[in-house]
Amino acid sequence: MVRVSETAETVVSAFADCESTTAARPRHWLPGRGPRRRGWPRGAVRAIRSRGRWPAVMPWVTLRHLPVGRGERLVTRRWGGAAVSASFPFPSLEDPAMGTGSGTRWVGVLYLVLTFGGAAGAVCIAFRFDLRMAETAVTLLPSAGGLYLSWATFRADRREAAHGYGVGEIADRLAVAVRGQWESEVRVRRLNDPYPLPVSWQAADPRFGESWSLLRELAGDWPSDRPASPSGWATGPAGLAGTGGEITQVFLERVPTRRLVVLGGPGSGKTMLLIRLVLALVAERAEGGPVPVLFPLASWNPAEQTLESWMAQRLARDYSGLGAPEAGPADRPGQVGRARALLEHRLILPVLDGFDEIPEPFRATALDAINAALPPGQPLVLSSRVTEYGDTLAPARGVPVMLCGAAAVELRPLDVPDIADYLRRDAGGQGTAAAARWDPVIRLLGTDAPVARALTTPLMLFLARTVYNPRPGEHAGVLPTPADLCDPTRFPDTADVRAHLFDAFVPAAYRPHPRYPCRWSPQQAERSLRYMARHLQHTLGGSGDLAWWQLRRALPPRVAQVVTGVVLGVVSWTAATVVGRLTALLAGLDSGWQTGPPAAIVAGLAGGIAGGIGCGLVAGVTGGVVEGATHLLTTGQPGWLPTMSAYGLAYGFAGGIVGALSSRLADRRPGTAPESRRRGLWDWRMCALGFAAGAVLWFSFRLNYGPTAATVGALANGVVYALAGGVVGARASSLSAHRPDAVPTVRTLWAWNWRGFSGGLASGSTIGFTHWAVLRIQSLLTGTPSYTFTTALSFSCAFGLAVGIAHGLTGKAADLTAAVGPAALMEQDRGIFRRLWIVVGLAVCAAFLLCYGVEYVAQGGFSYGLGRGVPGGRGIAMSPPHILDRGLAYGLTVGLAAALSQNAWWYYTLTRHHLAARRHLPMDLTAFLADAHERRGVLRQVGTVHQFRHIDLQHHLAAPGPSQEPGASRRPPLPGPRFPLPPVRER
């Protein structure tokens, strides 16, 4: 990837795997073969010569080495008068504050080695020596990994606190990311191809801004960090008129208060002008000064979020490192994010785009919130359509609201000579056959013809050139002719011309490209784009942000519950039954298929952690049915199937209660109202479900204790579960995939979460002791053996530790100099999914090994397997391999459940496959979105989300059907209130 200024005569692009992050100027140049330097990256270096030969002297001067993205470094050098920038792959910086150093990798490696080594050593010692010391070693060795992890975390926390960034340095690094983000977006949107359109503006109607005398007075009274010199202020509103790059001078020098409203019609170039302003402000920014950041207002719901909170969430999501806690005395006792710290220090210059995209009922509230959040003296830019902003200033009902202390400009229609020159130049230049095809249209410019009135905005010019102009290497004869737009019969008014250009845009963008072949036909692409537009318009309430993690809302909740539960059930059966059988074969045990723990119990508890009661029930039943069928086929005993299925129902419900309670305790923020106040104190539906789930254990109890005692035990269990369901069932019934905070994870950092741990320990203990008490009652009634108190205590402690560990991960800082794109964010989330599965699984395994090991040493061995489908309750003598198998089964399944509950990639994958099976979207949706953005120009990218090229294009595609007939009504319904942007949760 190479970026070169327009004055460059020679481009040198290097494609290599970088060995060093600080490449110096080249030492050797070989004529005809290009540059070569000792120590430069290995790989092919290709030089493109402009005048057929290499110059004898090549004065390279290194300008800057800037990290621009994940795994890339921007290297800019000057060669004579030409500036050349290239991005080279480079390894991650070993910076403790960035969280990418080798220390983190070594912690993980040593943890794996110690955990597995300790477990394996414990088993070997137990079989090799028959000594009490050996049994002690069996207990202690598996905990070595957890001890080292705790010690390493303590050191890492202190190291990160010592190497924290100041807000000024954070702002400087953010400015690099903002510049790289919008330079890349300008290139993708082809805003400078063939050259920037000369967008001009004039002073807006006086009713849209403050009086000029008041602006001068306010500028003198308001506090400001770097006020403009009064000598540069415009003498009146007429002095704000300008064209193109003058917008920077207007904002910084001519507007006394540096608060500007940019108004314009649909497609008039407001966003294009703001992007140009952002890049210019970044270039002129002083070190440690405010950073201009463009915020699309379409995703803000002012009725539910303050402006500061919404901007902080956008910053933390689009620039992932800003979500990390910023240490400092002012942050005690509750730490704030780096994004909020930048906002509080006024180091963010808000550029608020698309005020008109806020639903009409909330615009006055939004403008009032902007006035309240951005105090006097703080610069800002706001863009809006003229009509929508005017309606807010003069509403039919309510009090008028105006942006305080702001001047206003209005974009003008493009001039006729500029339109003609641009169309001809994009078609190949004056005198070419492709440019001559525009002559009938150009002759009508400046008249009242529909095509002349339509082609006065940058948006319509972009659509027209995409539809009618050939690409390099493409023959113009195969394309439709622009003269068709002059037909008054087909296009009697401007709306028909606009609708025709929108209709023809997607097929034109996906026609065969000479350099970029497309995997999707125009029909497939249009069908997928229409579905996504309708998803935004109807499912997300008119939002313009196409976020991949919000696509899960198109997935029916039952589908997500069933699929996730089935996966966890199969994984638990594999880990408990199949691995247990292999362990029995390798260790020479006689327990056979009963070596591992009941798969139904493991699956039910894990399903509850992953997705609440619904997922827990499906997972428990799946694990129970598969395990019961396996034992039925291998032993021929019919009691296995109902026994295991009953276990699955009961522990699926209990696991849902435990998982939801511990998750909400772990994620609860100060100042939030308890859910019981919002949902009521009692849930009768969950109460009935809990009683049924508890009472179904009669099928498990009857084989060992008989019908009478089983009835007593089932009723007791049902009452306990009914109470739990009535009190907390409503909170536990939601699926994690559909919770508002189910958003991508960024980084992981181990930190003990006492709320999650205490909730898990308490609820896990309740389950263990309830089950033990019920079995004890039946044992007293029938005189049959039952679990001991120490066995119940071991399970309670082990499960409490497992749930606490699953919710003991917090966020960690990412690279502040990189604007994370959608694909990179998805890759991060998928990597965190794998990491969570491994780390949490190993920690849970260690917890179970420790708790069962302590009981094994204290009791000198114990029995397990009472009532598992065997009449008479024959117990199985527990040995170290049994303990190891239980640790592996719970670790593998609970680790997977924790990973599923704390990221968005899994549910996005489910949704993608579901929609692809229904032919709504392509299977490789990530590649489709990237192609639509980078190659076709249909989408644009703003931070971590995609958006349609223009909101009018989204509305057009979301219409009930392809509107091919001229004169048809094409105005989409007004978007209703939308959901607020979900907070970024860094796990």
N, C-alpha and C positions, 0 to 999 in steps of 0.2 A: 504494500500500500504506500503510495507516494503522493504527496501534495506539493505542487509547484506553483509559484506566483506566475502571473501572466507575462512578466518581463523575462522569465527564464529562457535562455537559449539552449540549455542542455539539461536533460533530466537524467539523473542517475538513480536507479531503483535497485535496492538490494533485497534479496529474499533469502533468509538464512535463519539458522538457530543461533541465537546470540550467546556467546560465551561470557561476555562482559557487559555490564550495564553502562559503562562510561567509555564509549569508543572515542578515540582521539582522531585527529586528522590523518589521512593516509600518508604512508611513507614512500610507497612505490607506485608508480604509474607506468604501465606498459603500453606503448602506442599500439592502437588497434585491438587491444585486449581489455582495456578498461582498468579500473583501480584495483590495487591489491595491497593489503597491509598485513604485516605480521600481527597476530592477535585479534584481527577482525573476525567476525562470525564466520564459521564454516558454511559453505554452501555456494550456490551459484550467484555471481555478481554480474549483472547485465548493464551495459552502458548504451545509451541511445544518443548518437551524435547528430548534431544539427547541421554541421557544415562539412561533413565527410572526413574530418580528421580531428585528432585530439590536440588541444593547445599545448604548447611546450611547457608552459607554467600554469598550474591550476591553484590559485590562492584560495584554499578552503579555510574558512574561519568558522569555528563552532559558535553558534549563537546560543543554543539551549538544549538541554536533555530533560525532557519532561515526560513523566508517566502519563499516558493517555488512556489506558484501558487495561483490561485484564490480560496480563501476559504481554503487554506491548510497551514500548518506550518511544516517544517522539523525539527524533534527533533532527534538529534544524541547523543547516549550515548556509553560509553565503559564498557563492562562487562568482567573483566579480560583482556584477549588479544583479545577479539572480539569487533568490532565496529558495532553497530546496529543503523540504521537510520529508522525512521518511519515518515510518513506524517499524521497529525491529522487535521480534519476540525476545523476551528476557525473563529470567527466573524471578520469582517473587523476592522482594526485599526482606531481609531478615530483620525486621523492625518489630520489637515487642509490642509497641503501641498499635501497630497495624495488624497484629495477630497473624502474621504469615511467616514467622521465622521457623528455623529448624528446631527450636526448643520444643514447640508444640508437637512436632512430629515425633521427637524422641520420647516425649511423655507417653504418647499413644503406643509407640512400639514397646517401650519397657513395660507399660501396663499389660499389653497383650502377653508378652513373654512371661511376666511374673504370674499372671492369672492362670494361664494354661500350664505353665511349669509347676505352679503350686498345686493345682488340682491333680495333674498327672503324678507328681511326686507323692501326694497324699495317698493316692490309690496304691502306688507301688510299695510304699512303706507299710501300709496296712496289710498287704498280702505277704510281704517279705518277713515282717517281724510281728510277733504276737506279744507286744509289750505295751504297757500303759504310756510310755514315752512316745511310742509310735502313734498311738491314738491321739495324743496331744498334738503331735505334728500334723496329723490329718486335719485337725481343727484349725490350726494356725496358718498353715501354708497358703490356703486359698485367699486369705485376707491380705497377703503381702501386696498384691496389686492395688487394692483399695487404699492401703496405707500410703503407698508411694504416690498415688494420684492426689490424695489430700495434701501431702507435703509439697508436691510440685505445684498444686494450685495456689497454696499459700505463698510460695515464692513468686509465681507468675503475677499474682495480684499486686504484690509489693513492687515488682519490676515495672508493671504497667502504670502504676500510680506515679512512679518516679520519672517515667518517660512520657507523661501526658503532654498533649499539645495545648498551647494557648489559643485563645479565640482569634487572635490576629493571624497566627500561622494557619489555623483551620480555614480562615477566610481566604488566605492566599492560595491554599491548595484547592479550595472549592472553586476559585476563579479559573484555575487551570481546567478543571472538569467542565465548567460551564462553557468555556471557550471551545474545548474539544467537542463537546456535545453539539453545539450549534454550528460550528464549522462543518462538521460531518453532515448535519441535517440540511444545511444550505446546499451542499454538494449533491445529496440524494434528491432533494426537491428540485434541483436544476434551476435555482433562483438566479444564478449567474450565467445560464446557458440560454441564448448565446451571449447575453449581457443583462444586467439588472434593469428591469423596467423602470423608467423615470416616473415614479409615483410622486405626485405633488399634492400640496394641501394649502388651505387658507384658514383664516380665523373663522371659527364657528359662530353661529348665531349667538348674540350676547346672552341669551337666556341660559345657555349651557355652561357658562363659566362665571367666575366672580368679575366684578368691575375692575378695570385696570388700576384705578387709583387705590382700591382696596388691596389688590395684590401687592403693590409697591409698599403700602403701609404695613401689611402683614409680614412681608419679607424683612422689613427692618425691625419688627418686634419679635418675630419668632426665633427661637433658638435654632441654630444650624451649625453643623460641624465645619462645613466648608462653603460659606455662602458665595454666590457669584458676585462679581464686582458690579455695583450699580451702573457703572459706565457701559456695561455690556447689555443691560436690560433693554428690551424693546420699548419704544416710546408709546406704543399702543398695541391693540390686538392685531392691527394690520402688519405689524412687524414680525409676526409669527409665521407668515407665509414662507414656503420654501419647497425644495425638491430633493428627493433622494437622500444623500448623506447629510444634508443640512439638519436633519432631525436631531442629531446629537448636539449641534450648536444651539438649536432652539431650546432643547431641554436643559442644557447645562448653563447657558448664558442669557438667553433672551427671556425665559420665564423667571420672574423674580423668586417665586416660591419653590421652583422645581417640582411642581405637581401639575401633571399634564393629562388631559383627557383627549384621546384620539378617536374621532368619530368617522364613520363611513358607512356606505351601503353594503349589501351582501357581495362578497367577493372583491371588494375594492382594494384589498392589499394591506389591511390593518396588521395581520399577523406577520406578513413579510416585512413590513416596516419596523415592527417591534423587534424581530430577530436581528435586523440590521442595527437597531439601536442598542440591543444587548451586546452584540459583538464590539461595537464602537466603545461602549462604556467600559467593557472589560479591558480593551486595549489602552484606554486612557486612565484606568484606575490606578491610584497610588497604592503602594505596598501597605497592607494592613487596613485598607479602606473598604467601604461597602461593596458587596458583590451583587451585580444585577442578576436577578433570577426571574425567568418567565413562568408564571403560574396560570394554567388554564382554569378559568373559574367555573367551567361546566360541571366539574365534579364536587363543587362545594355546596352544601346545604346549610345556609345560614340559620335555619330554624333549629338545627341540632348541633352545630359546631361553631365555635368562635373562629374568627379569622386566624388568630395566632395558632390555635391548635391545628387547624387545617393546613396552614403553611408549614408548620413543623412536621406534620405527617408526610406532606408531599416531599419536603426536603429529605427526610429520613428514608423515604422509599426510593426516590430517584437517585440519591447519592447515599449509598447504604452506610457509609462510615459515620454519617451525621446522626445516626440513631444511637450511637454508643454513649454511655454516661460520661460526662465531662466532670472530672474531679475538681474540687476546690472548696474553700471554706464556705462560700455562699451557698453551696449546694447541700449542705448538711441541714437536717438529717436526711432529706430525700434528694437524691441526685436527679438532675435534669439532663436532657439530651443535648448533644452538641448543636443540633438544629435550633432548639429553643434558646440556647445560650447565644447563638449568632443573632437571633431575632431580638433578644433582650438587650444586646449590645449595639443594636441598630447597624449591624454589619451585613444586612440583607436589604437590597434596594428592590422592592417588589414591582414587577412589571405584570400587571393583572390583565390577562387577555380574555375576551369573550364575555363581557358583562351581560350582553343580551342573551347568552345561552343559559343563564339562570332562569328558572321558571318565573313567569310574571308575578305570581303572588308573593314571591320572596325577594324581588329586586329592591324594593324600598328598604326592607330589613337588611339586605346585604350592603347597600350603600351606607346605611346608618352604622352598620358594624365596621365597615372600612374606616369611616370617620373616627369611630371610637378606638379602633385598634392601632391606627397609624397616626400618632399625635402630630400636632403642628410642628413644622420644621423638618419632618421626615419626608424625603422625596419619594414620589411614586408615579407610575404611569398606569392609566386605565384605558382600555379600548372597549368600544361598544358600537352597535349599529345606532344610527341617528334616531329612528323612530322609537326603539325600545328605551333608549336613555331619556328621550324627551317625555315619554309617558311616565317615567319614574319621577321626573321633575315636576310634572303637572298631572297627577293622577286624578281619575274621575272621583275617587273616594280616598280619604285619608290625607295625611299631611305631606306636602312636597318635600323631597330630600335631594340635596345637592352635595357633590364632593367638595369639601371645604378647601378653600384656598387654592383652587385649581384653575388654570387656563384651559381652553378647549380649542382644538383645531379639527377641521373636517377635510377628509380626503376628496380630491376632485376627480371627475372622470378623466380617463386618459385622453390626451390630445390626438387629433386625427393623424398628424404626421408621425407621431410616435407609434401609433397602432400600425400604420402602413409599413414603416421601416422595420418594425419588429417582426411582422408576419413574413415579409420578404427575406429578411436576414435569417430567420429560423428555417426557411425553406431552401436556403442555399445561397441567397444573395441576389442583388439586382441583376437582371439579365438572364437568369437561369429559367429553365422550363418549369420547374416546380414553383418558383416565385411567381411566374406569369399566371399560374392558375388562380391566384388571389385577385387578379385585376378586376373581375366583376364585383367582388365584395368591396374592394378599396374604392371603387368609383361611387359606391353608395354611402361611404363613411361621411359623417357630418350631416346626413339627411335624417328624415323621420322613418326611414325603412326599418322594419323590425330587426334585421341583422345588424344595422348600424347602431341602433340603440342597445343591442345585446352585447356587442363587442367593445364595450367601454370600460371593462374591469379586468384586472389581471387574471382572475379566475376563469372568465370566459375565454380570454386569449389562450390560456394554458390548455383548456379543453379543446379549443379549435385547432391549435397546432398539433396536439396529440392525435386528433382524429384525422386531419387532412394532410399534414406534412410528412414526407417520407423520412425514415431514419437513414443514417449512413449505410450504403449498400443495399438500400431498398428502392425499388422502382416505383415512381409516382403513378404510373399507369394503372396499377392494381388497386389504388386507393380511391375512395369517393372524391368527387370534385367539390371544391368550396362553392362553386356557382350554384349548387343546389340550395344553399342557404338564402339565395336571393329570390326564390320562388314564393310569391305572395299567396299562392293557393295552399301550399303545404305548410307555410309558416306565416299565418296572418298577423301574429303579434309577437312581442318580445318573449312572452312566457313560452311560446311554442319553440322558439329558437333555443332558449335555455334548456327546455326539457329534451329537445333532440340532442343537444350536445352532451347532456348527462347520460341519455340512453346509449349514445354511441361511444362514450368514453371508455367503459370497461372492455367492450369487444376490441376497441382500438389498442388499449394498453396491453391486451393479451394476444394480439396477432403475432405471427411468427417473427422473432427478432433475429437479425443477422448474427449478433454476437451472444445473445443470452437466450438460448432455447428454453421454452417453457414446458413444464411437466403437466400443465392443466390446460384444457381447452377453454376458449372464451365462454362457452356455455357452463362448464363446471365452475369456473372462477366467478361468473356472475351469480350463479346459484348460491355459492358459499358466501359471497359478499353480501347478498341480499339477506341471507339468514343472520349473519353477524349484525347487520344494520338493524334488523327487526329485534334481535336479542338486546341490543343497546336501547332501542326505542321503547320496547314493551317490557321486557324482563327487568332491565336496569333503570326504568323510569326516564329514558331520554338522555342518559349519560353519554358523553362523547368519548370516554376512556375505555378502550378495548383492552382490558387487563386479562391476561391468560388465566389467572387464579380466580377471577370472577365468573369464568365460563362454567364453573361447577353449578351455578344457579339454574343452568339449563338441564341439569341432570335430575330426574325424579328422585326424591329422598329415599324411597323404598329400594330403588335400584342400587344406590350407594350402600345402604344398610345391608342388603342381601349379599352383594359382591364382596364387600369388606368382611362381613361375618363369615362367609364361606372360605375366603382366603385364610383368615385366622384359624378357622376350624381345621382346615386341611394341614396348615403348618403345625398346629398343636398336636394333631394326630401323628404327623411325621416325627415330631420331636419327642413325643411321649411314648407312643406305641412302637413305631418302627425302630427308632433309635434305642428304645428300651430293649426290644427283642435282640438287636445286634449286640448291645452290651451284655445281655444274658449269655449269648453264644460265645462272646470273647472271654468273658470272665468265668464261664462254666457254671452259671447259676441255674437253679431249678425253677425260678419264678416265671420263665417263659414270657408270654405277652403281657404279664402283669408287672414287669420290672419297672416301667416308668409310672409316673403319676397318672391319674385319670385325665384323659385328653379333654373330656367335657368340662371339668373344673378349670383346667388351664385355659381352654378356649373361652369360656364364659367370662372369667376374670379379665383376660386380655381384651376381649371384645368390648367389655364395659369401659376399659381405659381408652380404647381407640374411638368409640363412637356412641357411648351411652347405652341405654337399656335395649333399644332396638337392635343395635349391632351385637350386643352381648348375647341376646337371646338367639339370634341366628348363628353366631359363632359357637355357642354352647351346644345347641341342638346339632349342628353339623359335626362338631367334634364327637359328641356322644353317639350319634347315629353311625358314623364311620367306625368308631372304636367298637361299638356294640356289634356291628356287623362283622368286624374282623374277628372278634372273640367268638361269635356265634359260628363262624365258618371254621375256626381252628379248634374249638373245644366241643361244639355241638350243644352247648347249654343255652336254651332259649331265654334265660333270665338276664342275659347280658344286655340285650337291646333296650328293653324298657328301663333298666337300671341306669345305663349311661345317658339315655335321652332325658330322664328325669334330672340327673345331675346337671345336664346342660341347661335345661330351663331354669333351674333354681340358681345356679351359679352365674348364668348369664344375667339374670335380673340383679343379683347381688353385685356382680362386677360392674354393671351399669351405674348402680348407686355409688359404689366406691370410686370408680373412675371419674364420674362427673363431680362429686363433692371435692375430691382432692384436686382436680383440675381447676375448679373455680376458686378454691382457697388459694392455690398457688398463683393464679393469675389476677386475683382481686387487687384493685388499686384503691388507695386511700380516697375517701370522699364519695365512693360509689355506693348507691343504695343497695341493700341486700335484695336478692331476687324474690325472697318470700314476700316482701312488701309490694312488689309489682305484680306477682302472680297469685297471691292468696296464700293462706296458711295450710290448706288441705286440698289434695288432689284425689278425688274419689275414683277416677279411672285407674290411676296408678295403684291405688289402694287395692282395688279388685284384682288387678294383674299381679300384684305382689302376693296376695293370698293364694291365687291359683298357682304361681310359680313355687311357693313354699309347700303347698299341699301336695303337689305332684311328686314330692319325694317319697310318698307312700309306696310307690313302685320300687324304690331302692331299699326301703326299710323292711318291707314285708318278708323278703327272703331270709333275713337273719333274725328278725324279732317277732314275726307272726303278724296277722292282720290287726289284732287289737292294739298291741304296742305300736305298730306302724301307724295306726290311725291317730293315736295320741301324739306321736312324734310329728306327724304331718300337720296336724292342727296347730301344735305349738310353733312349728316352723312357719306355717302360713300366717299366724297372727303377727309374728315378728316382722316378716316381710311386708305384710299389709301396713303395719305402722310406718315402716321405713318408706314404702311407696307413697303413702298419703302425705307424709311430711316433706320429703325431698324428691319425690318421683318426677314432678314436673320439670325440675332443673336437670334431671338426669336423662330425660327422654329425647333431647335433641341430639342430632347427629353432628359430630365435630366438623364434618365437611360443610355444613350449612350454618355454622356459627359465624357471626360477623367478624371475628378475629382470626378466621382460618386463612391466613395470608402467608406468603413465602417467608421462610427463615433465611437468615443471612450468615450468621456465624454462631459457633457454640462456645460456651465457656462454663466450666463446672463451678457451681456455686450452690451451697446448701440452702434449700428453700424450706424453712421451718414450717410454714403454713401447709405446703403440700405434703411434707413429711408427716406432720402431726395428724392431718386429715387422713392420710393413707394408713398410718399406724392405728388410729382410733377405729376407722371403718374396717380395716383388715382384722383387728382384734375382735371386733364385734361379730364378724362372720365366723371366725374360728371358734370363739367361745359359744356362740349360738349353736353351731353345729355340734360342738362337744357336749353342751348341756342337753340338747335333744337326744343325742345318742346315750348319754348317761341316764336319762330318765327311762328310756327303753331298756337299757341294760338292767336297771333296778327292777323293772317290771317283769323281765323274763329271766334274769340271772345269767345272761350271756355276756361275754367280755366286750369291752368298748375301748375307745382311745383313752389314753391317760391324759392327765392335766398337762404334763410337760409336752406331749405331742401337740396339743392345741396351742400351747404357748409358743412352741417353735414355729408352727405355721403362721400364727398371728404376727410374730415378730418378723418373719421372713417376708410375708406379704406386705406388711407396713413399710419395711425397708425398700422393697421393690417399687411400691407406688411413690415413695419419697424420692427415690433415685430417678424415676421416670419424669418427675416434675422438678428436678434440681438443676436445670440448665437455663442459663440466661444469655443475653446477647453479647456479642463481641464486635469491636470496631472493624470496619472494612476500609479499603483504600479510598481516601477522601478525594484523590485526584482523578477518579474515574467515575463518570456517569454510567451507572449500571443499566444496560439495555434489557429488554424482555428476555432474550435468549440467555444472556449471561445470568440474569436473576434466576431463571429456571434451572440452569446448570448448577448454580450455588444451592438452590433448594434441593435438587436431587442429590448432590453430594452430601448435604447435611442429613438427608434421609438415610443414606447408607451409614454415615458416621454415627448417627443416633442409634440405629439398630445395633451396631457393633458395640459401642461404648455402654449404652444402657443395658444391652443384653449381657455383657460381661459383668457389669456391676450387680445386676440382679442375680446372675448365677453365683457370684461370690457371696451375696447376702444369703441365699438359700443354703449354700454349702456351709457357711459359718453357723447359721442357726441350727440346722440339722446335725452338723458336726458336734456342736456343743452338747446337744441332747444325746447323741450317740456316745460321747465320752462320759457324760454324767450318768447315764443309765447303763452303760456297758452293753449297748445294743438294745433294740426295741423292735416290735412287730409293726407291720404295716399291711394294708390291703384288706382290712376288715370290711365285709359286706360288699365287695366288688363283684357281685353276681355269683358268689359261691355260697350255696346253702350251708348254714352252720357258722359262717363268719370265720373261716380258717384264715389265720394271720400268716404273713410272709415275713421271715426274719430279715430285718434291714441290714445291709452290708454297705461298705464304702462305695461299691459300684452303683447301688441303688441311690445313694445320696448324690453321687456325681450325675446320674441320669436325671434326677429331679432338678438339680441346678441348671443343667443344660436345657431341659424342656421349658422351665419357666423363664430362663434367660432369653432363649431364642424367641419365644412367643411374646413375652411382655416387652422385650426390646423392640420387636416389630410393631407392637401396639403403640408404644411411645412414639416411634418414628411416624406412624400414620396420623397420630393425633396432633403432631406439632409441625406439620408442613402442608403445603398445598399441592405438591407435584402429583401425589397419588390420586387425588380426586380429579385433578385436571386430566390425568391419563384415563381414568374411568370415563369422564365426560367426553373426551376426544374419541375414544373407541365407540361409545354409545351413539354419538352424533354421526360418526363415519358409517356405522352400520345402518343408520337411517338415511344415509346419503345427503345429509345436511352440510357436512364439512369434510374436507379431505383428511385422510388418515395422518399424514405428516403435516399437521397444522402449523407447527413452528416454521417449517420451511416455506409453507404457503404464505404466512404472514411476512416473513423476511423478504420473500420474492416480491410480494405486493408493495412493500415499502421501498426496497433498494433498487428493484429493476423496473417496476411498472408505474410507480408514482401514484398508486391508488390510495395508499396509506401513508401517514406520517408518524414519526416517533417522537414522543415527548417523555423523556425519562424512561421509566420502566413500562410504559403503556404505548399501545398503538392508537391512532385516531384516523378517521377517514380524512382524506385530503382537505375536505371542507365540510362543515356541518350541513350545508345544503345538499351535498352529495350523499351524506348519511340519510337525511330525510327523504331524498328521492328514492334511494334503494330500499328504504323501509316502507315505502308506499305499498298498498295492498297487492299490486302486481305491476309488471312491466307496462309502463304507460307509453304506448307507441302511437296512439292516435292523437294528432294535433287537436288542440282545443279542449282536451280532457282536463278535468280539475286535478292539479298536481300538488296542491298545497297540503303538506302533511299536518296531522293534528298537533296541536300545541303540546309539547312534552309536559307531563305532570311532575309533581314533586318526586325527587329521586332520593335514594339512600345516601347518607354521608359517606365520605371516603373511609374505609375501614382502617384502623390503626395498624402500624407496622409492628409486628411482634418479632423480636429477634431472639432466636432460641439457640 
